[in-house]
Amino acid sequence: MELKTQVYQKENTLSFRRLLKDSIVDIYRSRFLARQLAIRDIKAQYRQSYFGLLWAFANPLATALVWIFLNNSGAIRVTDTGVPYPLFAFTGTLIWSIISESINSPIQSTTSARSIISKINFPKEALIVSGIYKLLMNTGIKTLLLVFFLFFFNIGFHWTQLLFPVAILGAVLFGSTIGLLITPLGMLYKDVGKAISFGLQFLMYATPVVYAIPKDGFLKVVMEANPITPIILIARDTLVNGNFDFLYYFIIVIAICLPLFFLALIFYRISIPVIVERINA
């Protein structure tokens, strides 16, 4: 009897199209798991906390209050912003906090789940989606306080305010793309996460968060070249004046982020299992 010959060939698993398709399919399949992880983390975050959800906007509010105090006391002189300065400062710090949380979210979500990644086989993309769920919830809470500020300073309703969620989604996309790209390195070296937090503190002052872009000088050049600048300005402009001076730059930044996000998603899918295996070896 003639034996059957079976030939085994190496499968090309590094196909960009296939990896992207598998990643998107796993995001859809793991949506329930991602939601449960987000609920668990949110409950753990605010459990045994007296102020509870108030901590979600404590950081941007505290930062804005510091700059408002410095401006009103005369310790610093901020150029004319075109809107009441407290509103300008709070909207800037709130949008900045969303961007910084978006950058840190993939690293934090993946690092906190390191123990279960090595023991349970599940789509790792669920961690990313879980982080986005938590980020959107915190953003919603902060937006409630922002609405109060708009009414307090008599900013009337206009149609551009309906575009604010679109600008915020652009901020989340920008931050998540950067976060995904650096997460594998952050898993290997804890210094990466600390360096990001440290660097964001300095980068904030090269962005029109608490003061407007200068009319001339080196800082003007830096701010206008900063890719975070159009995100901050467009999100703020949708709420207060609708000027959209940096609209084209905003569109360019988001257009670049879209393919980079999918590339980062594939890089995350390939690298995280290998890195976790190496760490636990």
C-alpha positions in Angstrom: 0.0 0.0 0.0 1.4 3.3 -1.1 1.8 5.8 1.7 0.5 9.3 1.2 3.1 12.0 1.2 2.3 15.3 3.1 4.3 18.3 2.3 4.4 21.1 4.9 5.3 24.6 3.8 5.9 27.7 5.8 2.9 29.9 5.8 3.4 33.6 5.2 1.8 35.0 8.4 3.3 38.5 7.9 0.8 39.5 5.2 -0.2 43.1 6.0 -3.8 42.6 4.6 -4.3 39.3 6.5 -2.9 40.7 9.8 -5.1 43.8 9.5 -8.2 41.7 8.7 -7.6 39.4 11.6 -7.0 42.3 14.0 -10.2 44.0 13.0 -12.2 40.7 13.3 -10.7 40.1 16.8 -11.7 43.7 17.8 -15.3 42.9 16.8 -15.4 39.5 18.4 -13.9 40.8 21.7 -16.2 43.7 22.1 -18.0 42.1 25.0 -14.7 41.2 26.7 -13.4 44.7 26.2 -16.6 46.2 27.7 -16.4 43.9 30.7 -12.7 44.8 31.3 -13.5 48.5 31.1 -16.4 48.2 33.6 -14.1 46.2 35.9 -11.3 48.8 35.7 -13.7 51.8 36.1 -15.3 50.3 39.2 -11.9 49.5 40.7 -10.7 53.1 39.9 -13.5 54.7 41.8 -14.1 52.1 44.5 -13.6 53.4 48.1 -13.3 56.9 46.7 -15.2 59.6 48.5 -15.2 62.0 45.5 -15.7 59.3 42.9 -16.2 60.6 39.4 -15.1 64.0 40.4 -11.5 62.9 40.0 -12.1 62.5 36.2 -11.8 66.3 35.7 -9.8 67.2 38.8 -6.5 67.3 36.9 -7.5 69.7 34.0 -9.6 71.8 36.4 -6.7 72.2 38.9 -4.2 73.0 36.1 -6.6 75.6 34.7 -7.2 77.2 38.1 -3.4 77.6 38.6 -3.0 79.5 35.4 -6.1 81.6 36.0 -4.7 82.5 39.4 -1.3 83.4 38.0 -2.9 85.5 35.2 -5.2 87.4 37.6 -2.5 88.0 40.2 -0.2 89.5 37.6 2.5 87.0 38.1 2.3 86.2 34.4 0.8 88.2 31.5 -1.1 86.1 28.9 -1.8 87.8 25.5 -5.4 88.3 24.4 -7.0 85.0 23.7 -10.2 86.3 22.1 -12.4 84.5 24.8 -12.6 84.8 28.6 -9.3 83.4 29.8 -10.8 81.0 32.4 -12.7 79.4 29.5 -9.7 79.4 27.3 -7.5 77.8 29.9 -10.0 75.1 30.9 -10.9 74.0 27.4 -7.2 73.8 26.6 -6.3 71.7 29.7 -9.3 69.5 29.2 -8.4 68.7 25.5 -4.8 68.2 26.5 -5.8 65.7 29.2 -7.7 63.7 26.7 -4.7 63.6 24.3 -2.3 62.6 27.1 -4.7 59.9 28.4 -5.0 58.6 24.9 -1.3 58.3 24.6 -0.9 56.5 27.9 -4.0 54.3 27.6 -2.6 51.5 25.5 0.5 51.2 27.7 -1.5 51.2 30.9 -4.1 48.8 29.7 -1.6 46.3 28.4 0.8 46.5 31.3 -2.0 46.1 33.9 -3.1 42.9 32.1 0.4 41.4 31.7 -0.4 38.6 34.1 -3.5 37.4 32.3 -2.0 37.8 28.8 0.5 35.0 29.5 -2.1 32.7 31.1 -5.2 33.2 29.0 -5.6 33.1 25.2 -7.7 36.0 24.2 -7.5 38.7 21.5 -5.1 41.3 22.8 -6.9 44.0 20.9 -9.6 43.8 23.6 -7.2 45.7 25.9 -7.0 48.6 23.4 -10.7 48.8 23.0 -11.2 48.6 26.8 -8.8 51.5 27.2 -10.8 53.5 24.6 -14.0 52.8 26.5 -12.6 54.1 29.7 -11.2 57.1 27.9 -14.5 58.0 26.3 -16.3 57.7 29.7 -13.8 60.1 31.3 -14.2 62.4 28.4 -18.0 62.4 28.7 -17.7 63.4 32.4 -15.3 66.2 31.6 -17.6 67.5 28.9 -20.4 68.0 31.4 -18.2 70.4 33.3 -17.2 72.1 30.0 -20.9 72.7 29.2 -21.2 74.4 32.6 -18.3 76.7 31.7 -19.9 77.6 28.3 -23.2 78.6 30.0 -21.4 80.4 32.8 -19.5 82.6 30.3 -22.5 83.2 28.2 -21.2 81.4 25.1 -24.3 80.9 23.0 -25.1 77.8 21.0 -23.9 77.7 17.4 -23.7 74.9 14.9 -19.9 74.4 15.1 -20.4 73.0 18.6 -21.9 69.9 17.0 -18.5 69.2 15.6 -16.8 69.1 19.0 -17.2 65.3 19.3 -15.5 64.9 15.8 -12.6 67.0 17.0 -12.4 64.9 20.2 -12.4 61.7 18.2 -9.5 63.1 16.2 -7.6 63.8 19.5 -8.3 60.2 20.6 -7.1 58.8 17.3 -3.9 60.9 17.4 -3.1 59.9 21.0 -4.0 56.2 20.5 -1.8 56.0 17.4 1.2 57.2 19.3 0.4 55.1 22.3 0.1 51.9 20.2 3.4 52.6 18.5 5.3 52.9 21.8 3.4 50.3 23.8 5.7 47.4 22.8 8.8 49.4 23.9 7.0 50.5 27.0 6.3 46.8 27.9 10.0 46.1 27.7 11.3 49.2 29.5 9.4 50.9 32.3 11.4 54.0 31.7 9.4 54.6 28.5 6.2 55.3 30.4 7.9 57.6 32.8 9.7 59.4 30.0 6.4 60.0 28.2 4.7 61.5 31.3 7.8 63.7 31.8 8.0 64.8 28.2 4.3 65.6 28.0 4.7 68.1 30.8 7.2 70.1 28.7 5.3 69.6 25.4 2.3 71.2 26.9 4.1 74.5 27.0 4.9 74.2 23.3 1.2 73.9 22.6 -1.5 76.6 22.8 -3.1 75.0 25.9 -3.0 77.8 28.4 -1.9 80.7 26.2 -2.3 81.7 22.6 0.3 81.3 19.9 2.7 84.3 20.0 2.7 86.7 17.1 6.4 86.2 16.4 9.5 84.5 17.7 10.9 81.0 18.0 8.0 79.8 20.1 5.6 80.8 17.4 7.4 78.6 14.9 7.5 75.7 17.3 3.8 75.9 18.2 2.7 76.2 14.6 4.8 73.1 13.6 3.6 71.1 16.6 1.1 68.5 15.3 -0.9 68.7 18.5 -1.6 72.4 18.0 -4.3 72.0 15.3 -6.1 69.4 17.4 -6.2 71.7 20.4 -7.2 74.8 18.4 -9.9 73.1 16.2 -11.5 71.4 19.3 -11.5 74.7 21.1 -12.7 76.7 18.0 -15.7 74.4 17.6 -16.9 75.5 21.0 -16.1 79.2 21.3 -15.7 81.0 17.9 -15.6 78.7 14.9 -12.6 80.3 13.2 -10.9 77.1 12.2 -7.6 78.7 11.2 -5.7 75.4 11.4 -8.4 73.3 9.7 -6.2 72.1 6.8 -3.3 71.2 9.2 -5.9 69.3 11.4 -7.1 67.3 8.3 -3.5 66.5 7.3 -2.6 65.3 10.9 -5.7 63.1 11.0 -5.2 61.8 7.5 -1.6 60.7 8.5 -2.9 59.1 11.7 -5.4 56.8 10.0 -2.9 54.6 8.2 -0.5 54.9 11.0 -3.1 53.6 13.4 -3.7 50.4 11.4 0.0 50.0 11.1 0.4 50.4 14.8 -2.4 47.9 15.4 -0.6 45.3 13.3 2.7 46.0 15.1 0.9 45.6 18.5 -0.7 42.3 17.4 2.7 40.8 16.3 4.9 42.2 19.1 2.9 41.9 22.3 2.7 38.1 22.6 6.4 37.8 21.8 7.3 40.5 24.4 5.1 38.9 27.1 6.7 35.5 26.4 10.1 37.1 26.7 9.3 38.8 29.9 7.9 35.7 31.6 10.7 33.5 30.3 
